[in-house]
Structure formats: C-alpha cells, structure tokens
C-alpha cells in the first residue's frame, strides 16, 4: 500500500515552496509565539520565543543527547545546543535540508555538537534507549502515522526521557468553512490529516508516555500566518514562477484565511517516556 505523504512528498514541499517562504520569513522556519494581542515582538523575537518554549519543555541537561525529529535546516537545534550544552542529532526526509543544516552547523562552529542525517521518523536506525530527550517541532503534522512515530520515539528514548512537540492541529467542531481551510492545508503541504488534542493524548498513552501536559497555544501563534502572508507577498514573483499565478494567489489568500479560522489550531505538549 502506498504511503501518503511519502517522504519525497514532504521533502518536495520544503525544497519547493518552503524555500521561498523561508527566504521571506527568516532563519526560524516555524511559527512565532506572542504573549497577547498587545505584544509587539518582531518575527525574530517571536520565533525565538517559541523555540525557547520547546527548549524549556524538553528540559535537556548538559551532556545529554537529544533527537530533533524533522529538523529543518537546524536553527532551533543550534539554539538548543547553545542554551543547554547538549548534543543534537537532527533527522529529515529532505536531502536539501540535511545538507544545509550540516553546512550551517559547521559555519556556526557546532558541527561537533549538532549533526543531521536523512532518516524517516517512522523507521529510525537508532538503537533502543539511545537518546535522553526528543522533540518534534512542526513536523508531526506531515507524518502518515503519528502513532508509529511516537512508537519509534518511545523506543529510541531511554526511560524517563522527555518529549516536546509543537504541531499544527485541527480544533473541533469543524464548520463547513473550516473544513475547506483544513482540506487546503492537507492538499498543499503534504499532510494526510491534522491531529487533534484527543488523538495526541490517546497516542501518547498507547505508546508508553506519561506525565502528559498539553497546551492549546493557537491564540499565541495565530498572528504567524498573517505575517507570513505579508512576507510571502514580497516574493510572490518567485512563488508564481514555481507554482503559477493562480496557485500563488491561492496559497497567500489561504494563509490569511487560516489565520482567521478557529479550526486551524496549534498545540504544545510535553510527555515522559515511562
């Protein structure tokens, strides 16, 4: 049976439109976190703040080994290494991302502490109990089977190892208008389905995670999509060259629509491998 999304589908998103988005957005290719509507933090400040929330959640100690599931080009991993004095192994299904992440690690003088490799999170090559902690930073929504990823994560984590996840989710009840937006997200960003908080809670329990804490931070990150739409507007010519004028306009319009759609949510969670 054909797996969707295949690793090549996910890689295609990040090696294609993802690179254009990133060129306009900045080095932290993920959402930002704002305290409230009055918070006037810049995108750089807000994306660093969300990274710091993940660093706090994974709570790794100096000298420990941390797995970065879906590492992108490595910027959150670099911040984690510097903040916690840990070693990070990042995995991605994009050869382009892996090469860039290793290049940036070398440029930052962190190549001995942060390494990146091409690996499918659903079938990891690591030994049982070989990591002290793990995080998945906006990568789980691409996984064809999140339960399988959590099972593999539990396997490679030592007992007592912490997991932190930040992920785009579906929040119910879903209106017909909301379903249109969620379907657009799935169709354009190599996503089989968006998870829910209830699904996460069950999957974590099923795979041996305890002390689960889940926070819906949709209101804190919601500003991201409007600001990203503004940023992508500045490179719309590049996006148009890649996907055509109609699709480029649709992608930007749906970013703004997603920002205003309550069914398009975001979760931050932590758990401990029993």
ZAMARGU-4260 file (C-alpha; in steps of 0.2 Angstrom, whole numbers, plus 5000, padded with zeros to 4 digits):
<rodrens>
0) 5000/5000/5000 | 5007/5017/4995 | 5011/5028/5010 | 5005/5046/5010 | 5013/5058/5012
5) 5028/5049/5006 | 5045/5056/5012 | 5048/5063/4994 | 5031/5072/4996 | 5036/5081/5012
10) 5053/5085/5005 | 5046/5092/4990 | 5036/5105/5000 | 5051/5111/5009 | 5063/5110/4994
15) 5050/5120/4984 | 5038/5132/4991 | 5045/5130/5008 | 5062/5138/5002 | 5053/5153/4995
20) 5043/5155/5011 | 5059/5154/5021 | 5068/5166/5011 | 5055/5179/5016 | 5052/5174/5034
25) 5069/5172/5041 | 5080/5158/5048 | 5067/5151/5060 | 5056/5142/5048 | 5042/5140/5061
30) 5028/5149/5070 | 5031/5163/5082 | 5024/5165/5099 | 5016/5181/5106 | 5011/5183/5124
35) 4995/5193/5119 | 4987/5205/5106 | 4997/5219/5114 | 5014/5210/5111 | 5023/5219/5098
40) 5038/5207/5097 | 5046/5205/5080 | 5045/5189/5070 | 5063/5185/5075 | 5059/5188/5094
45) 5043/5178/5092 | 5050/5163/5083 | 5065/5163/5096 | 5052/5163/5110 | 5043/5148/5103
50) 5060/5139/5101 | 5063/5143/5120 | 5047/5136/5125 | 5052/5120/5116 | 5069/5120/5125
55) 5060/5123/5142 | 5049/5108/5138 | 5062/5096/5133 | 5072/5101/5148 | 5088/5093/5142
60) 5103/5094/5154 | 5121/5097/5149 | 5129/5082/5140 | 5113/5074/5136 | 5109/5068/5118
65) 5093/5075/5110 | 5084/5069/5095 | 5077/5083/5083 | 5063/5074/5073 | 5060/5084/5057
70) 5075/5096/5060 | 5073/5108/5045 | 5089/5117/5042 | 5094/5116/5060 | 5091/5134/5068
75) 5081/5128/5083 | 5094/5114/5086 | 5108/5126/5086 | 5098/5137/5099 | 5095/5121/5110
80) 5114/5116/5109 | 5119/5133/5115 | 5106/5135/5128 | 5108/5118/5136 | 5125/5112/5131
85) 5118/5096/5123 | 5122/5086/5108 | 5108/5085/5095 | 5105/5073/5081 | 5093/5080/5068
90) 5083/5070/5056 | 5074/5075/5040 | 5067/5067/5024 | 5074/5081/5014 | 5092/5079/5007
95) 5092/5098/5004 | 5088/5102/5022 | 5101/5089/5029 | 5115/5096/5018 | 5110/5114/5023
100) 5109/5110/5041 | 5126/5102/5042 | 5133/5117/5032 | 5126/5129/5044 | 5132/5119/5059
105) 5149/5120/5053 | 5148/5138/5050 | 5142/5141/5067 | 5156/5130/5075 | 5143/5117/5081
110) 5147/5103/5069 | 5153/5093/5084 | 5138/5095/5094 | 5124/5096/5080 | 5123/5083/5067
115) 5110/5080/5054 | 5105/5065/5043 | 5092/5059/5031 | 5081/5047/5041 | 5062/5043/5041
120) 5055/5046/5058 | 5043/5031/5056 | 5058/5019/5054 | 5073/5026/5063 | 5090/5017/5063
125) 5095/5021/5081 | 5097/5009/5095 | 5084/5007/5109 | 5086/5020/5123 | 5100/5030/5113
130) 5093/5047/5117 | 5089/5056/5133 | 5076/5068/5125 | 5067/5072/5109 | 5057/5085/5101
135) 5046/5086/5085 | 5045/5105/5080 | 5031/5107/5067 | 5035/5090/5059 | 5022/5078/5066
140) 5008/5085/5055 | 5017/5078/5040 | 5018/5060/5047 | 5007/5047/5039 | 5005/5038/5055
145) 5009/5049/5071 | 5006/5034/5082 | 5021/5025/5073 | 5032/5040/5075 | 5028/5040/5094
150) 5031/5022/5095 | 5048/5024/5087 | 5052/5039/5098 | 5047/5029/5113 | 5059/5015/5108
155) 5074/5026/5105 | 5071/5036/5121 | 5078/5030/5137 | 5065/5028/5151 | 5062/5045/5159
160) 5067/5054/5143 | 5056/5069/5139 | 5047/5073/5123 | 5041/5090/5117 | 5030/5093/5102
165) 5024/5108/5094 | 5012/5105/5080 | 4998/5112/5069 | 4981/5103/5073 | 4963/5103/5070
170) 4951/5110/5083 | 4933/5105/5083 | 4919/5106/5080 | 4923/5109/5062 | 4912/5120/5051
175) 4910/5118/5033 | 4920/5133/5030 | 4933/5127/5042 | 4934/5111/5033 | 4938/5120/5017
180) 4953/5128/5025 | 4959/5112/5033 | 4957/5102/5017 | 4968/5116/5008 | 4982/5114/5021
185) 4982/5095/5019 | 4982/5096/5000 | 4996/5109/4998 | 5008/5105/5012 | 5010/5086/5011
190) 4998/5082/5026 | 4987/5066/5027 | 4977/5073/5041 | 4979/5085/5055 | 4979/5078/5073
195) 4968/5083/5087 | 4972/5085/5105 | 4962/5070/5110 | 4971/5060/5097 | 4988/5065/5104
200) 4983/5061/5121 | 4977/5044/5116 | 4993/5040/5105 | 5005/5046/5119 | 4996/5034/5131
205) 4996/5020/5119 | 5015/5022/5116 | 5021/5022/5134 | 5021/5041/5138 | 5016/5048/5155
210) 5015/5065/5163 | 5007/5072/5148 | 5004/5091/5148 | 4995/5098/5133 | 4993/5117/5130
215) 4982/5124/5116 | 4993/5139/5111 | 4983/5144/5095 | 4979/5161/5101 | 4998/5164/5104
220) 5004/5159/5087 | 4989/5164/5076 | 4997/5180/5071 | 5010/5170/5062 | 5000/5166/5046
225) 4995/5184/5043 | 5013/5190/5045 | 5019/5176/5034 | 5007/5180/5021 | 5014/5198/5021
230) 5031/5191/5020 | 5027/5180/5005 | 5019/5194/4996 | 5036/5202/4994 | 5042/5186/4985
235) 5026/5182/4976 | 5036/5183/4959 | 5047/5168/4964 | 5031/5159/4971 | 5022/5162/4954
240) 5037/5156/4944 | 5036/5140/4954 | 5018/5136/4955 | 5009/5148/4943 | 5000/5165/4947
245) 4983/5157/4952 | 4991/5145/4964 | 5002/5158/4971 | 4987/5169/4975 | 4978/5155/4982
250) 4992/5150/4994 | 4993/5168/5001 | 4975/5170/5002 | 4973/5154/5012 | 4987/5159/5024
255) 4976/5174/5029 | 4960/5163/5029 | 4969/5150/5040 | 4974/5164/5052 | 4956/5168/5055
260) 4950/5150/5055 | 4947/5144/5073 | 4948/5126/5067 | 4966/5128/5062 | 4975/5126/5079
265) 4992/5124/5087 | 4997/5113/5101 | 5012/5112/5113 | 5014/5097/5123 | 5027/5088/5134
270) 5027/5070/5140 | 5039/5057/5148 | 5044/5040/5142 | 5039/5028/5155
</rodrens>
